[in-house]
Amino acid sequence: MPNSSCFPLYGLRGLALSSRSELQQVLERRKRVQSDQEEEGQSRTPLEDVLLRRQQKQLEREKEQEERVREEAQLMEFVRVRQNLRKIHSVIQNKAANF
């Protein structure tokens, strides 16, 4: 069994965390995350900015291309169904004309 005297900081660390309110902990965490994000934004070079914009444009173009392909597929499906309906309609009319 682990002896608690081997880990004296473990108990103190838990005690230290509980002495701060939950609200303070959340606010400190948000502040750290926000400062990390600001540092990331400031640390980008102009080249990285250009590459990021280029990547975003490329993703946008790919999304538009996928949308066009999907719309064309739907249109082709519509045309195919319409042709099938015309065939069925003409067959029905031919049978009605024969009677």
Short mmCIF file of the C-alpha atoms (twelve columns), coordinates in Angstrom:
data_MODEL
# 
_entry.id   MODEL 
# 
loop_
_atom_site.group_PDB 
_atom_site.id 
_atom_site.type_symbol 
_atom_site.label_atom_id 
_atom_site.label_alt_id 
_atom_site.label_comp_id 
_atom_site.label_asym_id 
_atom_site.label_seq_id 
_atom_site.Cartn_x 
_atom_site.Cartn_y 
_atom_site.Cartn_z 
_atom_site.pdbx_PDB_model_num 
ATOM 1  C CA . MET A 1  0.000   0.000  0.000   1 
ATOM 2  C CA . PRO A 2  1.316   3.450  -0.843  1 
ATOM 3  C CA . ASN A 3  2.244   5.467  2.149   1 
ATOM 4  C CA . SER A 4  0.737   8.975  2.209   1 
ATOM 5  C CA . SER A 5  4.030   10.338 3.512   1 
ATOM 6  C CA . CYS A 6  5.643   9.352  0.186   1 
ATOM 7  C CA . PHE A 7  3.352   11.762 -1.655  1 
ATOM 8  C CA . PRO A 8  3.175   14.854 0.529   1 
ATOM 9  C CA . LEU A 9  2.426   17.195 -2.404  1 
ATOM 10 C CA . TYR A 10 -0.503  15.104 -3.550  1 
ATOM 11 C CA . GLY A 11 -2.585  15.933 -0.525  1 
ATOM 12 C CA . LEU A 12 -1.536  19.583 -0.548  1 
ATOM 13 C CA . ARG A 13 -2.327  20.003 -4.202  1 
ATOM 14 C CA . GLY A 14 -5.867  18.737 -3.691  1 
ATOM 15 C CA . LEU A 15 -6.246  21.046 -0.728  1 
ATOM 16 C CA . ALA A 16 -4.964  24.011 -2.707  1 
ATOM 17 C CA . LEU A 17 -7.431  23.375 -5.506  1 
ATOM 18 C CA . SER A 18 -10.342 23.144 -3.146  1 
ATOM 19 C CA . SER A 19 -9.425  26.447 -1.461  1 
ATOM 20 C CA . ARG A 20 -10.253 28.330 -4.699  1 
ATOM 21 C CA . SER A 21 -13.871 28.614 -5.716  1 
ATOM 22 C CA . GLU A 22 -15.072 26.814 -8.782  1 
ATOM 23 C CA . LEU A 23 -15.838 30.140 -10.425 1 
ATOM 24 C CA . GLN A 24 -12.252 31.311 -9.915  1 
ATOM 25 C CA . GLN A 25 -10.930 28.070 -11.406 1 
ATOM 26 C CA . VAL A 26 -13.160 28.418 -14.469 1 
ATOM 27 C CA . LEU A 27 -12.213 32.072 -14.961 1 
ATOM 28 C CA . GLU A 28 -8.506  31.286 -14.684 1 
ATOM 29 C CA . ARG A 29 -8.870  28.417 -17.156 1 
ATOM 30 C CA . ARG A 30 -10.704 30.667 -19.638 1 
ATOM 31 C CA . LYS A 31 -8.054  33.336 -19.268 1 
ATOM 32 C CA . ARG A 32 -5.287  30.791 -19.973 1 
ATOM 33 C CA . VAL A 33 -7.109  29.441 -23.028 1 
ATOM 34 C CA . GLN A 34 -7.758  32.943 -24.354 1 
ATOM 35 C CA . SER A 35 -4.143  33.995 -23.880 1 
ATOM 36 C CA . ASP A 36 -2.979  30.790 -25.603 1 
ATOM 37 C CA . GLN A 37 -5.260  31.545 -28.555 1 
ATOM 38 C CA . GLU A 38 -4.005  35.121 -28.765 1 
ATOM 39 C CA . GLU A 39 -0.412  33.917 -28.722 1 
ATOM 40 C CA . GLU A 40 -1.172  31.484 -31.529 1 
ATOM 41 C CA . GLY A 41 -2.778  34.272 -33.565 1 
ATOM 42 C CA . GLN A 42 0.111   36.651 -33.000 1 
ATOM 43 C CA . SER A 43 2.792   34.074 -33.643 1 
ATOM 44 C CA . ARG A 44 1.672   33.470 -37.251 1 
ATOM 45 C CA . THR A 45 3.961   34.800 -39.906 1 
ATOM 46 C CA . PRO A 46 2.668   36.578 -43.028 1 
ATOM 47 C CA . LEU A 47 3.460   33.429 -44.993 1 
ATOM 48 C CA . GLU A 48 1.338   31.367 -42.603 1 
ATOM 49 C CA . ASP A 49 -1.498  33.878 -43.004 1 
ATOM 50 C CA . VAL A 50 -1.314  33.581 -46.795 1 
ATOM 51 C CA . LEU A 51 -1.215  29.794 -46.590 1 
ATOM 52 C CA . LEU A 52 -4.172  29.764 -44.215 1 
ATOM 53 C CA . ARG A 53 -6.232  31.992 -46.521 1 
ATOM 54 C CA . ARG A 54 -5.256  29.828 -49.492 1 
ATOM 55 C CA . GLN A 55 -6.284  26.687 -47.622 1 
ATOM 56 C CA . GLN A 56 -9.637  28.244 -46.677 1 
ATOM 57 C CA . LYS A 57 -10.285 29.243 -50.298 1 
ATOM 58 C CA . GLN A 58 -9.393  25.747 -51.464 1 
ATOM 59 C CA . LEU A 59 -11.771 24.185 -48.937 1 
ATOM 60 C CA . GLU A 60 -14.500 26.565 -50.075 1 
ATOM 61 C CA . ARG A 61 -13.908 25.641 -53.734 1 
ATOM 62 C CA . GLU A 62 -14.012 21.938 -52.874 1 
ATOM 63 C CA . LYS A 63 -17.279 22.431 -51.005 1 
ATOM 64 C CA . GLU A 64 -18.776 24.272 -53.985 1 
ATOM 65 C CA . GLN A 65 -17.578 21.527 -56.343 1 
ATOM 66 C CA . GLU A 66 -19.151 18.842 -54.154 1 
ATOM 67 C CA . GLU A 67 -22.390 20.835 -54.127 1 
ATOM 68 C CA . ARG A 68 -22.368 21.080 -57.938 1 
ATOM 69 C CA . VAL A 69 -21.735 17.349 -58.275 1 
ATOM 70 C CA . ARG A 70 -24.563 16.596 -55.868 1 
ATOM 71 C CA . GLU A 71 -26.943 18.928 -57.730 1 
ATOM 72 C CA . GLU A 72 -25.991 17.359 -61.073 1 
ATOM 73 C CA . ALA A 73 -26.606 13.892 -59.655 1 
ATOM 74 C CA . GLN A 74 -30.035 14.982 -58.445 1 
ATOM 75 C CA . LEU A 75 -30.802 16.496 -61.838 1 
ATOM 76 C CA . MET A 76 -29.729 13.318 -63.624 1 
ATOM 77 C CA . GLU A 77 -31.940 11.288 -61.288 1 
ATOM 78 C CA . PHE A 78 -34.857 13.619 -62.058 1 
ATOM 79 C CA . VAL A 79 -34.307 13.270 -65.826 1 
ATOM 80 C CA . ARG A 80 -34.074 9.474  -65.562 1 
ATOM 81 C CA . VAL A 81 -37.279 9.233  -63.541 1 
ATOM 82 C CA . ARG A 82 -39.071 11.596 -65.941 1 
ATOM 83 C CA . GLN A 83 -38.019 9.466  -68.922 1 
ATOM 84 C CA . ASN A 84 -39.242 6.335  -67.179 1 
ATOM 85 C CA . LEU A 85 -42.582 8.002  -66.467 1 
ATOM 86 C CA . ARG A 86 -42.907 9.023  -70.129 1 
ATOM 87 C CA . LYS A 87 -42.260 5.428  -71.211 1 
ATOM 88 C CA . ILE A 88 -44.821 4.117  -68.755 1 
ATOM 89 C CA . HIS A 89 -47.320 6.755  -69.849 1 
ATOM 90 C CA . SER A 90 -46.831 5.916  -73.537 1 
ATOM 91 C CA . VAL A 91 -47.240 2.195  -72.815 1 
ATOM 92 C CA . ILE A 92 -50.468 2.870  -70.940 1 
ATOM 93 C CA . GLN A 93 -51.772 5.071  -73.765 1 
ATOM 94 C CA . ASN A 94 -50.899 2.393  -76.357 1 
ATOM 95 C CA . LYS A 95 -52.776 -0.243 -74.351 1 
ATOM 96 C CA . ALA A 96 -55.763 2.087  -73.997 1 
ATOM 97 C CA . ALA A 97 -55.723 2.815  -77.743 1 
ATOM 98 C CA . ASN A 98 -55.633 -0.910 -78.560 1 
ATOM 99 C CA . PHE A 99 -58.817 -1.615 -76.592 1 
# 
